[in-house]
Amino acid sequence: MASLKDQIRAATDIRHQDDVEIPEWVPGARFRVYGLPSGDWEAYQNSLTKMTRKDSAQGIEMSVKSRKAEIVAKGLYDQETDERVFPDLREGIAILSQRSAGIVNALFELIRHLSDDGKDFAQRVQEAEAGFGDGPS
């Protein structure tokens, strides 16, 4: 019997959605969109707000930057090959930054949903408990 650590390591808990079509980009193509693993999602959340202190007289300056193109580049896959559409993330970010804000935002929201970002801890625990017995033993 595998240890708990090995069972966690082998778990397939990153959700995805198949058959995502973006006819404005590639008519007829089907994409697979993945949620992000915890580390990637936390890095994104931590990068949203940057606070800097210039000096005590001027106070604190806060800036917010969007990284939606980066998140979409990480979560967008070719459904036929299950390979990332943009293996070079910098190139993907550059390309997506020039595409429709509406499409990029819709894909971002799908990735956010698949990453369970909108759920509270109790909901996540309930779902995890419900599906825990379904995995390999």
VODOLUM-692937 format. One line per 3 residues: number of its first residue (from 1); for each residue z, y, x of N, C-alpha, C, O. Coordinates in steps of 0.02 Angstrom, whole numbers. Layout:
REM residues N
NUM	Z,Y,X,Z,Y,X,Z,Y,X,Z,Y,X | ...;
***
This chain:
REM residues 137
1	0,-59,42,0,0,0,0,63,45,37,67,94 | -41,109,27,-48,171,65,14,215,55,44,216,1 | 31,252,107,88,299,102,69,356,55,11,367,40;
4	119,392,33,107,451,-9,63,501,27,18,531,-3 | 76,511,91,36,558,130,-38,537,130,-82,579,120 | -51,472,140,-120,448,140,-152,454,71,-211,468,66;
7	-113,444,19,-139,451,-49,-157,524,-63,-209,538,-95 | -115,570,-41,-130,641,-49,-192,660,-10,-236,695,-36 | -196,636,51,-255,651,93,-319,625,61,-371,658,67;
10	-317,568,28,-377,537,-1,-392,562,-71,-445,547,-99 | -347,601,-101,-357,623,-170,-419,667,-175,-434,706,-130 | -454,660,-230,-513,702,-244,-493,750,-300,-510,739,-358;
13	-458,802,-281,-431,848,-331,-466,915,-333,-445,959,-371 | -518,925,-294,-557,987,-297,-608,979,-353,-654,938,-348 | -600,1017,-405,-645,1011,-463,-713,1042,-447,-720,1085,-404;
16	-764,1018,-484,-830,1047,-477,-866,1044,-544,-846,1009,-591 | -920,1082,-548,-962,1082,-608,-1034,1073,-587,-1059,1109,-544 | -1066,1024,-617,-1137,1011,-604,-1181,1048,-653,-1158,1077,-702;
19	-1245,1045,-640,-1297,1072,-685,-1292,1147,-697,-1307,1171,-751 | -1269,1183,-647,-1267,1256,-652,-1337,1282,-635,-1363,1269,-580 | -1367,1317,-681,-1434,1343,-671,-1431,1419,-661,-1394,1454,-695;
22	-1471,1442,-614,-1477,1514,-602,-1552,1529,-599,-1581,1537,-545 | -1584,1533,-658,-1657,1541,-660,-1681,1606,-627,-1739,1610,-606 | -1638,1657,-624,-1658,1719,-591,-1668,1709,-516,-1705,1746,-484;
25	-1635,1660,-488,-1640,1646,-416,-1691,1592,-401,-1738,1602,-363 | -1681,1533,-432,-1725,1476,-419,-1736,1440,-485,-1696,1397,-504 | -1791,1456,-521,-1803,1423,-585,-1806,1347,-577,-1840,1321,-532;
28	-1771,1312,-620,-1772,1239,-621,-1723,1206,-574,-1712,1145,-579 | -1694,1242,-528,-1645,1212,-481,-1578,1204,-516,-1559,1243,-559 | -1543,1152,-495,-1476,1140,-521,-1427,1142,-463,-1437,1111,-411;
31	-1375,1181,-473,-1324,1189,-422,-1261,1153,-442,-1248,1141,-501 | -1222,1135,-392,-1154,1108,-403,-1108,1163,-376,-1116,1187,-320 | -1059,1181,-416,-1011,1233,-396,-943,1201,-390,-917,1170,-436;
34	-913,1210,-331,-846,1182,-317,-794,1237,-319,-806,1294,-301 | -734,1217,-341,-676,1259,-331,-658,1257,-257,-685,1215,-220 | -614,1300,-236,-596,1302,-165,-530,1266,-152,-486,1265,-196;
37	-523,1237,-93,-458,1208,-75,-406,1263,-68,-422,1322,-59 | -344,1243,-71,-288,1290,-71,-291,1340,-13,-280,1399,-24 | -304,1316,47,-305,1361,105,-357,1416,100,-343,1473,117;
40	-417,1398,77,-470,1448,69,-453,1498,14,-463,1558,22 | -425,1473,-42,-408,1518,-97,-352,1565,-77,-354,1624,-93 | -302,1540,-42,-247,1583,-19,-271,1635,31,-249,1692,29;
43	-316,1615,76,-344,1663,124,-380,1719,87,-375,1777,105 | -417,1700,35,-451,1751,-5,-400,1797,-38,-407,1858,-34 | -350,1769,-71,-300,1810,-105,-264,1856,-56,-252,1915,-72;
46	-247,1830,3,-212,1871,53,-255,1927,81,-229,1977,106 | -320,1918,78,-365,1969,107,-383,2024,59,-414,2073,79 | -365,2017,-4,-386,2066,-54,-358,2136,-41,-394,2185,-49;
49	-296,2139,-22,-264,2204,-13,-243,2212,59,-210,2169,88 | -262,2267,87,-243,2282,156,-204,2348,155,-229,2398,130 | -144,2347,181,-104,2408,184,-95,2427,257,-80,2386,300;
52	-105,2490,270,-94,2516,337,-50,2577,333,-52,2615,285 | -11,2587,384,32,2645,387,6,2689,443,6,2669,502 | -15,2749,426,-41,2795,476,16,2829,513,20,2825,574;
55	58,2863,478,120,2891,505,165,2909,447,143,2911,390 | 226,2923,461,275,2934,407,258,2995,365,278,2997,306 | 224,3044,391,208,3104,352,153,3090,301,153,3118,246;
58	105,3047,319,50,3033,273,63,2975,226,27,2966,178 | 113,2936,239,129,2881,195,87,2819,211,64,2809,267 | 77,2778,160,41,2716,169,-26,2720,134,-32,2746,79;
61	-76,2696,168,-144,2694,140,-158,2622,119,-146,2575,157 | -184,2613,59,-199,2546,35,-272,2543,16,-298,2587,-18 | -306,2490,38,-375,2481,20,-384,2411,-8,-351,2364,14;
64	-429,2404,-55,-444,2339,-85,-517,2325,-71,-561,2367,-81 | -530,2264,-47,-599,2246,-34,-615,2181,-70,-573,2137,-76 | -676,2177,-94,-698,2117,-129,-731,2069,-80,-767,2090,-35;
67	-718,2006,-89,-750,1955,-48,-782,1903,-93,-785,1844,-77 | -807,1926,-150,-837,1880,-198,-896,1844,-169,-905,1784,-181 | -938,1878,-131,-997,1846,-101,-975,1789,-54,-1008,1737,-51;
70	-921,1799,-18,-896,1746,27,-872,1685,-13,-887,1628,5 | -836,1698,-67,-812,1643,-109,-870,1604,-139,-869,1543,-139 | -921,1639,-163,-979,1606,-192,-1017,1567,-138,-1039,1511,-151;
73	-1023,1596,-79,-1057,1560,-25,-1021,1495,-7,-1053,1446,10 | -955,1495,-12,-916,1435,3,-920,1383,-53,-915,1323,-40 | -928,1405,-115,-925,1359,-171,-991,1336,-199,-992,1293,-244;
76	-1048,1363,-176,-1113,1348,-204,-1148,1293,-165,-1159,1300,-105 | -1164,1238,-198,-1194,1179,-167,-1259,1160,-202,-1269,1174,-261 | -1303,1127,-164,-1363,1097,-191,-1341,1033,-226,-1313,988,-195;
79	-1354,1027,-291,-1330,970,-328,-1363,905,-305,-1332,852,-307 | -1425,908,-282,-1460,847,-261,-1433,819,-196,-1428,758,-188 | -1415,862,-149,-1393,839,-83,-1317,844,-73,-1290,815,-26;
82	-1284,881,-117,-1212,897,-110,-1197,932,-44,-1143,923,-15 | -1245,971,-20,-1235,1012,39,-1229,1085,20,-1260,1107,-29 | -1190,1120,57,-1180,1192,44,-1247,1228,49,-1285,1217,96;
85	-1262,1271,0,-1324,1309,1,-1327,1354,62,-1380,1364,92 | -1270,1382,80,-1265,1428,137,-1218,1399,189,-1160,1418,192 | -1243,1353,232,-1199,1326,283,-1176,1379,333,-1122,1374,361;
88	-1217,1430,343,-1197,1487,384,-1168,1539,337,-1205,1575,303 | -1102,1543,335,-1070,1587,285,-1088,1660,294,-1096,1696,245 | -1095,1683,355,-1114,1753,367,-1182,1769,335,-1191,1820,303;
91	-1229,1724,345,-1295,1733,315,-1290,1731,239,-1321,1772,205 | -1251,1684,213,-1242,1679,140,-1212,1741,111,-1234,1765,58 | -1162,1769,144,-1130,1830,121,-1180,1887,121,-1182,1927,74;
94	-1219,1892,174,-1270,1945,178,-1321,1939,122,-1340,1989,92 | -1343,1878,108,-1392,1868,55,-1361,1882,-13,-1390,1919,-53 | -1303,1854,-26,-1272,1862,-92,-1251,1934,-105,-1249,1956,-163;
97	-1235,1971,-53,-1216,2041,-61,-1274,2084,-86,-1264,2139,-110 | -1334,2058,-80,-1394,2094,-104,-1419,2068,-171,-1469,2092,-197 | -1385,2019,-200,-1406,1990,-264,-1368,2024,-322,-1324,2066,-311;
100	-1387,2006,-382,-1358,2035,-442,-1282,2028,-444,-1255,1973,-436 | -1249,2084,-454,-1176,2082,-458,-1153,2039,-517,-1102,2006,-513 | -1191,2040,-571,-1173,2000,-630,-1174,1926,-616,-1129,1889,-637;
103	-1226,1903,-581,-1232,1832,-565,-1179,1811,-515,-1145,1760,-524 | -1170,1850,-463,-1120,1834,-412,-1050,1834,-444,-1010,1790,-429 | -1036,1882,-488,-971,1885,-520,-961,1824,-566,-906,1796,-568;
106	-1013,1803,-602,-1007,1745,-647,-993,1682,-606,-951,1641,-625 | -1027,1674,-549,-1013,1617,-506,-943,1621,-476,-909,1570,-472 | -922,1680,-457,-854,1690,-431,-803,1669,-484,-755,1634,-468;
109	-813,1690,-546,-765,1673,-599,-764,1597,-612,-712,1569,-627 | -822,1564,-606,-824,1492,-614,-785,1459,-557,-746,1413,-570 | -794,1481,-496,-757,1454,-440,-682,1467,-448,-641,1424,-433;
112	-665,1525,-472,-595,1541,-485,-566,1493,-537,-510,1468,-528 | -604,1480,-590,-582,1433,-642,-573,1363,-613,-523,1330,-625 | -623,1340,-574,-621,1273,-545,-565,1267,-493,-541,1212,-479;
115	-544,1323,-465,-489,1323,-416,-421,1329,-450,-369,1331,-417 | -421,1330,-517,-360,1334,-557,-320,1397,-544,-258,1396,-550 | -353,1451,-527,-318,1512,-511,-286,1544,-573,-235,1578,-566;
118	-313,1533,-631,-287,1565,-691,-230,1528,-724,-206,1550,-777 | -208,1473,-695,-155,1433,-726,-88,1446,-692,-85,1459,-632 | -35,1441,-732,30,1447,-702,51,1380,-672,18,1329,-683;
121	105,1380,-635,127,1321,-599,141,1262,-646,123,1206,-631 | 172,1275,-703,189,1221,-750,126,1187,-775,125,1125,-781 | 73,1225,-791,10,1196,-814,-20,1152,-759,-45,1097,-773;
124	-18,1175,-698,-47,1137,-643,-9,1071,-632,-39,1019,-621 | 58,1074,-637,98,1014,-629,83,964,-684,75,905,-671 | 78,988,-746,63,943,-802,-4,909,-793,-10,848,-804;
127	-55,946,-772,-121,916,-762,-120,867,-704,-152,815,-707 | -84,884,-651,-80,839,-593,-44,775,-612,-66,721,-592 | 10,780,-650,46,721,-672,4,678,-717,6,616,-713;
130	-36,709,-761,-78,671,-807,-131,631,-770,-148,575,-791 | -159,658,-717,-212,625,-681,-190,585,-621,-232,554,-588 | -125,586,-605,-102,555,-543,-112,480,-542,-130,452,-490;
133	-103,446,-598,-110,373,-600,-182,349,-598,-193,289,-591 | -231,395,-603,-301,375,-605,-331,362,-536,-385,332,-531 | -298,384,-483,-326,379,-416,-319,310,-387,-290,266,-418;
136	-347,300,-326,-341,235,-293,-269,220,-273,-230,266,-261 | -253,157,-271,-184,139,-252,-184,96,-191,-130,76,-168;
***
